[in-house]
């Protein structure tokens, strides 16, 4: 990747909310009938935060939105004991294969550490862990969530004592 990724909170660039809502709707909702596009847009308005969760981190190249990821609380209702989650990791289809997801996830992890989050959880449809395993997330278990068979993973962010 030759151009520099720049990160912002969606709260700082709310004009990108409708694009992200479209991405999420097309990727995870349209075929499953979970949310309408309008409902997804309303849901994402809860992420217009900088200092509290949920919040969305976006990545831009030359002021063009190329990726997004969410930091949120309790993504899976069946597992309330797992508090802090990464979700909604999405890279624009035209920008895939350029390591953007990896750089974005590294940034998200750094932001979680700054927020003094000790453990991050996520779910992925890639049952081998894919990119997340490369970034140090460890598999926990497989389950079904919202119509998908997923692998739940975790990453400890606390420093050894």
Secondary structure as the mmCIF struct_conf table of DSSP 4:
data_model
#
loop_
_struct_conf.conf_type_id
_struct_conf.id
_struct_conf.beg_label_comp_id
_struct_conf.beg_label_asym_id
_struct_conf.beg_label_seq_id
_struct_conf.end_label_comp_id
_struct_conf.end_label_asym_id
_struct_conf.end_label_seq_id
BEND BEND1 UNK A 3 UNK A 3
HELX_LH_PP_P HELX_LH_PP_P1 UNK A 4 UNK A 5
STRN STRN1 UNK A 6 UNK A 9
HELX_RH_3T_P HELX_RH_3T_P1 UNK A 10 UNK A 12
HELX_RH_3T_P HELX_RH_3T_P2 UNK A 14 UNK A 16
HELX_RH_AL_P HELX_RH_AL_P1 UNK A 17 UNK A 24
HELX_RH_PI_P HELX_RH_PI_P1 UNK A 25 UNK A 29
TURN_TY1_P TURN_TY1_P1 UNK A 30 UNK A 33
BEND BEND2 UNK A 34 UNK A 34
HELX_RH_AL_P HELX_RH_AL_P2 UNK A 37 UNK A 45
TURN_TY1_P TURN_TY1_P2 UNK A 46 UNK A 47
BEND BEND3 UNK A 50 UNK A 54
STRN STRN2 UNK A 55 UNK A 61
TURN_TY1_P TURN_TY1_P3 UNK A 62 UNK A 63
STRN STRN3 UNK A 64 UNK A 73
HELX_RH_3T_P HELX_RH_3T_P3 UNK A 77 UNK A 79
TURN_TY1_P TURN_TY1_P4 UNK A 80 UNK A 81
STRN STRN4 UNK A 84 UNK A 91
HELX_RH_3T_P HELX_RH_3T_P4 UNK A 93 UNK A 95
TURN_TY1_P TURN_TY1_P5 UNK A 96 UNK A 97
BEND BEND4 UNK A 98 UNK A 99
HELX_RH_AL_P HELX_RH_AL_P3 UNK A 100 UNK A 114
TURN_TY1_P TURN_TY1_P6 UNK A 115 UNK A 116
STRN STRN5 UNK A 119 UNK A 124
BEND BEND5 UNK A 125 UNK A 125
TURN_TY1_P TURN_TY1_P7 UNK A 127 UNK A 128
HELX_RH_AL_P HELX_RH_AL_P4 UNK A 130 UNK A 134
TURN_TY1_P TURN_TY1_P8 UNK A 135 UNK A 136
STRN STRN6 UNK A 138 UNK A 145
TURN_TY1_P TURN_TY1_P9 UNK A 146 UNK A 147
STRN STRN7 UNK A 148 UNK A 156
BEND BEND6 UNK A 158 UNK A 158
HELX_LH_PP_P HELX_LH_PP_P2 UNK A 159 UNK A 160
#
